Amino acid sequence: MLKGIHPALSPELLKVLAEMGHGDEIVLSDAHFPAHQLHHKVIRADGIQIATLLEAITPLFEYDQYVERPLAMMQAVPGDSLDPAVEERYLAAIAKINGKAPLVERVERFAFYDRAKTAFAVVITGELAKYGNIILKKGVTPVLTD
């Protein structure tokens, strides 16, 4: 255990977050996402909700400031609907840490899967919300000055 590091962050997830570069993306997937079918680097975060992971990741992660929408979520398939509370929970978790949340892009289901294939990694969570997946695009980490 480390001081200042949220207990929801496993050593494996911390390592992946540190290895990511500017523009790399990470998928936080719901429990039903076909992660192993789509990607070779899958991290398990069973039982942990995505909002909790967002609160844990956000203090360590710079969202890409060079794109208009550094967050992406899946669109509902035709004939289905989204629960707006899911996105609201996620953005509230980020805003709790950053003061505000970046904008979210909505991506068609199969385009989301294609994007997940090229992500740096996929994290399978315990999230059960329908359309509960989110992609985070990493930005440039600011240089700390003395």
VOGU-3710 file (C-alpha; in Angstrom, 3 decimals, decimal comma):
1> mlkgihpals> 0,000/0,000/0,000  1,220/3,504/-0,789  0,279/6,761/0,852  -1,846/8,995/-1,349  -2,750/6,213/-3,773  -6,399/5,174/-3,827  -6,804/1,537/-2,717  -8,899/0,760/-5,821  -5,754/1,099/-7,962  -3,939/-2,196/-8,301
11> pellkvlaem> -0,173/-2,298/-8,880  -0,858/-3,537/-12,420  -3,196/-0,627/-13,196  -0,751/1,899/-11,718  2,000/0,487/-13,932  -0,175/0,748/-17,056  -1,218/4,322/-16,254  2,454/5,274/-15,796  3,468/3,594/-19,070  0,812/5,352/-21,153
21> ghgdeivlsd> 1,945/8,246/-23,309  0,226/11,346/-24,609  -2,752/10,384/-26,775  -2,910/6,805/-25,486  -6,323/5,597/-24,419  -7,489/3,252/-21,695  -10,909/1,613/-21,567  -12,734/1,259/-18,269  -15,273/-1,393/-19,197  -18,383/-2,676/-17,560
31> ahfpahqlhh> -18,499/-6,277/-16,377  -20,157/-7,434/-19,621  -17,610/-5,972/-22,069  -15,872/-8,495/-24,383  -12,421/-7,294/-23,307  -10,476/-10,526/-23,837  -11,921/-10,890/-27,329  -10,880/-7,347/-28,262  -7,561/-6,787/-26,522  -4,451/-8,634/-25,323
41> kviradgiqi> -3,796/-6,347/-22,308  -6,712/-6,782/-19,894  -6,617/-5,755/-16,246  -9,186/-7,058/-13,762  -10,848/-4,667/-11,311  -13,707/-6,949/-10,307  -16,178/-5,485/-7,849  -15,005/-1,903/-8,380  -17,408/0,606/-9,920  -16,156/2,843/-12,722
51> atlleaitpl> -16,985/6,035/-10,783  -14,700/4,793/-7,993  -11,891/4,117/-10,475  -12,370/7,555/-12,018  -11,946/9,144/-8,580  -8,804/7,055/-8,092  -7,297/7,666/-11,545  -8,085/11,367/-11,982  -5,528/12,722/-9,467  -2,804/10,813/-11,346
61> feydqyverp> -3,999/11,249/-14,926  -3,977/14,294/-17,180  -6,877/14,219/-19,630  -5,816/15,167/-23,161  -6,124/18,928/-23,464  -5,486/18,907/-27,227  -8,736/17,198/-28,174  -12,220/18,595/-27,659  -13,573/15,399/-26,070  -10,985/13,279/-24,212
71> lammqavpgd> -13,695/10,957/-22,884  -15,731/8,567/-25,023  -18,774/6,492/-24,167  -20,872/4,109/-26,215  -24,067/5,295/-27,936  -27,237/3,312/-27,410  -28,015/0,936/-30,253  -31,125/1,865/-32,273  -34,260/1,047/-30,313  -32,435/1,138/-26,979
81> sldpaveery> -31,894/4,038/-24,585  -29,184/5,376/-22,315  -29,541/6,015/-18,609  -28,219/9,602/-18,258  -27,387/8,915/-14,597  -24,442/6,720/-15,706  -22,635/9,558/-17,492  -23,599/11,958/-14,696  -21,997/9,651/-12,079  -18,794/9,389/-14,089
91> laaiakingk> -18,490/13,121/-14,718  -19,288/13,894/-11,072  -16,473/11,552/-9,983  -13,993/13,383/-12,224  -15,302/16,831/-11,240  -14,990/15,915/-7,557  -11,217/15,723/-8,115  -10,618/18,216/-10,972  -13,324/20,781/-10,253  -14,814/20,084/-13,686
101> aplververf> -15,004/17,174/-16,104  -13,938/17,069/-19,748  -16,497/16,684/-22,523  -17,750/13,237/-23,565  -17,934/11,935/-27,118  -20,635/9,346/-27,895  -19,409/6,540/-30,162  -21,419/3,961/-32,094  -21,165/0,472/-30,533  -18,951/-1,242/-33,121
111> afydraktaf> -16,805/1,876/-33,602  -16,321/1,833/-29,807  -15,180/-1,812/-30,030  -12,739/-0,893/-32,817  -11,371/1,938/-30,715  -11,012/-0,418/-27,741  -8,872/-2,714/-29,899  -6,312/0,068/-30,350  -6,381/1,258/-26,726  -3,346/0,871/-24,490
121> avvitgelak> -5,295/-1,472/-22,208  -8,780/-2,487/-21,108  -9,818/-2,590/-17,457  -12,753/-4,889/-16,685  -14,614/-3,479/-13,701  -17,544/-4,572/-11,583  -19,721/-1,904/-13,242  -23,148/-3,311/-14,129  -24,687/-0,208/-15,747  -25,851/-0,700/-19,307
131> ygniilkkgv> -23,546/1,227/-21,694  -21,241/1,766/-18,719  -17,964/1,712/-20,673  -15,753/4,787/-20,941  -12,505/5,540/-22,763  -10,012/7,992/-21,269  -7,451/9,737/-23,513  -4,245/10,671/-21,690  -2,736/14,108/-22,076  0,655/15,612/-21,362
141> tpvltd> 1,503/15,498/-17,680  2,571/18,958/-16,524  6,144/19,400/-15,369  6,381/20,205/-11,683  8,587/23,188/-10,922  10,204/24,138/-7,626
//
